[in-house]
């Protein structure tokens, strides 16, 4: 199956670089390009691409305005945002996710055209593959017209979590969890936006999240989620004390673990520059190892949508130490890689759709 791509960017040179990068990926056909949203909207209708690469900062009609127009007109096209590596670029990216974008890559900020072409090709290839998989399954989860996994909940009043008809059954030596640890990647911002507001503000335990993202973008993700959740959501800081009812998101480009402070009673967060694991920093396995050690038998681990297998090693360690493990099901994942790898370990207690994850977390806490 050929994936038809439209490249949208106001810079001639960058349109050329992205077009060459996309065209170098097997199974991809670049059907055209556009210098702004107005032209792109017309070409979406005439060329009928499957997916756009979309610059967010453009004249006449910018990327967010184009996303709004696509959504308003229910055009069946996916979008991968091409974001500038800046605070403004990261904030625009979070808004783009809210408008239904599938994923994003960052614009290279150095290097020549040939080097940048390779960088962009390598970033686009797995995302195109994930989108093609969704398309082959007859789904557009993460795309503009999707209404399930990407549905945005009202920011001011979180809805109560739905009750799943299948009760959670956990095995092992686990006690009531004192922490929730979540690993997530591709499709994560929309999945977290759908799930996290379903958790009450009096959850009673801290939540730790590794979302595969570069620096700056995790801070914008935390700010975006904080405006929608009853829980406090923040980017984690080095040596800060862990407190209940707070969601700690690992900073992009760094590793996050939870350890015991010198007093032997206070739990604190450590942010390190330790090497990437599974080509990821932050890495889910890195966080989960610390959770397995510190919260023995008193934690819930959650693996959600994402490419690759990050988290599967940590899941085994958590389960071995009595944790309760939840994985997102294939049907509601944008990419089933991470949950699939976790399930294959035999360590997962419950496989649940996105709209039931919050309810399963509450069940693990004995709240439902």
N, C-alpha and C positions, 0 to 999 in steps of 0.2 A: 504494500500500500504506500503510495506516494503522499507525503505531507506537503501541502502547498503553503508557502510562507510569503507574507507581505512585510517588507522592511520599512519602518516609519521612523524617520529622523530628519531634523532640519539641517544637518551638516552633510554636505556632499561627500566629503572624505569618509565620514563614519557610515553613511549609507553604503558606500562601496565596500568598506571593510566588513560590515555585518553581512552584506549580501554574499561576499566571497566566502565568509566563514560558514554561513548557512548552506550554501551550495556545495561546500566540501563535505557535507555530512551525507552518507548514503541514505537513499530513500527520501531526500528532501529536494523540492523544486522551488526556487525563488521565482514567484510569478510577477513580481513588480516591487516598486518602492514608492514612497510618498514623502514630501518635505514638510507636511503639517497635517493636522487632524482633519481639516476640511477635504484635502485631496484624498487622504486615507479613507475617509468615510465613503467617498464616491467609488474608490477602487475596491473597497470591501464588497460593495454591491455588484460591481462589474466583473471582478476577477475571482470572487468567491474563495478567498484563501481559507485554509483551516485555522491558521494561527498568525498573529502579528508579533514582530519584535517592535516594541514601542518605546520611543524616547518620551519622557514625561514633560520635559521642558522645551516647548516649541512655540513659535508665534502663531497668531490667527486662531488656532484651536489647539490647546495643549493636550498632553496625554490623558489627564484626568477628564477633561471635557469630552475627549473622544470616547473614553470608557463609559461615560454617562450616556452619550449618544448611542453607543452600541447596545447598552443595556435598555435604554428607552425604546429602541426600535427592535429589540429582541433578535439581534443579528447573531447567527450561530458561528461565532468565531472565538477562538481562545487568544489569550494575550500573555506574552512574556515581556515584562517591563525591562528596559535597559536603563539602569539608575545611576546617577552620578554619586560618587563616593563622598558624600557630604551630609551634614545634618538636614539640610533642606531636601536633598535627594532621598534620604531615608524616610523622612516624614511624608513626602509625596508617595513613596512606595507603599507605606502602610495604608494610605488613603486609596491607592490603587487596588490593594488587596480587598478592601471593603467594597470596592466597585466590581469585584469579581475576577481580577487578574489571576492567571494560573500560577505564575511564579515570576522570579526576577533574576537578572544577573547584573553585575556592576560594570560600569565602563572602565576600561583600563586607563589609569592616570599617567602612564609613562610607557616608553617603548615605541618602536617604529611600527609602521602599518603591518608589516609581515608578522612581527611578533604578536601584535594585538589581534590579528586575524586568527592565529593559532589559539590564543587565550580565549577568545570569544567562541570559536568552534568547540573547544573542549568544554566550555560552560554550557553551550546550547545543546550539544549532542544528547546528554542524558535527559534533559528537560523535554526535548522533542520526542525522545523515545517514550518517556512517561506519558506525554500527551497522546501519542499515537496508540499506546496501549489502552488508554481510556476511550479513545475514539473507536478502536476496534471492538471494545466491549459495549459500544452503543451508549456511552456516557460522556458527559461534558463536565464532570465534577471539577471545580476549579475554573471553569470557563465562565463567560459572561452570562450565558443563559441558564446556568445551573441553579437549582433552587433547593438542593438538599445539603450537601456538605459545605457549601459556601454561604448558606443563608445567614444573614447578619441579624443578631438579636438586638432588641431595643437597648440603648446604652444606659438608660437611667434606672430601669427596673428589671433586674434579672428574673427570668421566669423560673418556676420551680422545676427541678429535674423530672423527666418522665419516669414512670414506673415500668420497668421491663418485665414481661411476663415470665421470664426464666430466672429463678432466683440464683444468686451467686453461691457457689459451693467451693469453699477453700479447704485445702488439705495442708497438713504440716503442723509445725510447732508454733505458729504465729500467735501473737497476742494482739490486742487492739493497737492499730498503727498510731505512731506518734509523728509520722512524716509521710508526705506523698512525693514521689519522684517521677517526673515525666520526661520521656525522650521523644523527640519529634523532629521532622525535617521537611521535605517537600510537601507542600499543602498545609504546612503547620500554622501560619498566621490565620488563615480562614478557619481551620479546625479548632484552634484555641479560642478564636472569637466566638465560635458557636458553642463550645463546651464550657469554658471558664466562667462565664456569667451565670451558669446554672449552679455553681457552688456558692453556698451561703457565706455571708461575712463572718459568721461565728463558727466556722469550720472546726476550730480548736487545735489545728496542727499547721505547721508550715508546709509550703509546697515549693519544690525545687524543679526548675525546668531547664533542660538543654534543648534549645532550638538551633539547628545549624544555620548560622547567619554570620556575616562579617561584622567587624567593629562598626559602631555608630548605629547600625540597623537594629541591634538588640535593644538599645536604649529607646528607640522610637517604637519598637514593638511593645516594650513594657509600658510606655506612656499611653499608647493606644488601648491596650488591654485594661489599664488602670481606670480609664474613663468609662469602661463598660462593665467592670466587675464590682461586686460587693466587697471582695477581698482587696487588700492593698497589693498592688503589683509594682515591682521595681526591678531595675537592673542591680544585680548583686554587687556588693562592695567588699574589698579585702578586709578581713578581720572583723566584720560586723557580726554582732550577736544575733543568733537565730531566735525569732519570736513567732508565736502562733498567728494564724490568720493573715499571713504575709506570703506573697508569691515572689520567689527569687529567680530571676532569669539570668543565666550565665552570660557574661559579657562576650560579645563576638571577638574571636581571635585569642581568647584566653581559656584556660581550663578552670573548672569550679569543683571544689570538693567541700564536704562538711566534716569538721574535726572537733575534738574536745579541747577546750581551752586549758591553760595551765592550772586553773583552779580545780579541774576535774569534774566540774558540774555544768559549766556553761558551754553550749555548742556554738561554734563560730564558723563562718565561711572563709575559705581560703581561695583566693584567686591567684593562679600561677601561670607561668610561661612554659610549663612542661610541654614536651613535644606533642604534636598531633597524634591521635589514635584513629585508626580506620580512615585516615586522611582528613580527620575532622578536629577542629579546635574552635569551640568547645566540643568535647566528645561525651556521648551518653555513657559509655562504659566507664569513663573516668569518674563521673559523678556517682554512678550506681555502685561502683566498688566501695566508695566511701560510705554510702548509705548502708550497704550490706554489713560493713564492719561496725559502724557507729550505732545503727538502729537494729540490732540483731533481733529478728522476730517481731519487730515493731514498726514495720513500714509497708507501704503499698507502692508497687512499681507499675508504671503505665507506659506502654509503648504504642505510639500512634503513627500516623501516616509518614512515610519517608523512604528515600532511596537507600540502598545498601543494607548493611547488617549491624550498624552501630547499635549497641545496647544489648545484643544477644549474650555476650559474655557476662556483662554485669547482671543481667536478668538471672542467669544461672547461679551466680554468687548470692544474689538477694534471696532467691528461692531456697537455696541450700541453708541459708541462715533464718528461714522461717517467714520470709516476706510473702505478701499476697500480690499476685501479678495479674494485670488486666492488659489485653491487647485489643486494638481496634480491628474490626472485621474488614475483609477485603472489599466488600461492596461499597463501604463508605470512605475508603482510603483514596486519596489522589494517587498515591504510589504505595503498594502493599509490601515493599521490600523489607523494611524494618520490622513490622509486625509479623510478617511471614517467617523471618529468620528467628524471631523470638519464640514463635509458636513451635517451630521445628525443634527447639531445644527440649520440649516437653515440660517446660517450667511455667507455662501460662495456665492460670486457673480459670479465667473467663475471657471469652472472645465476644466483644460487644460492638454494635454499631455506634457511630459517632454520637448520635442523639441519646445514647444510653450510658456513655462513659461516666458522666457526672454521677448518675444514679448508682453505678457500680462502685465508684469511689466512696460515696456515702454509705453504701452497704458494708464496705470493708471497714468503715469506722463505726459500724453498728448504729448508723443514723437512719434509717428508713423504716 
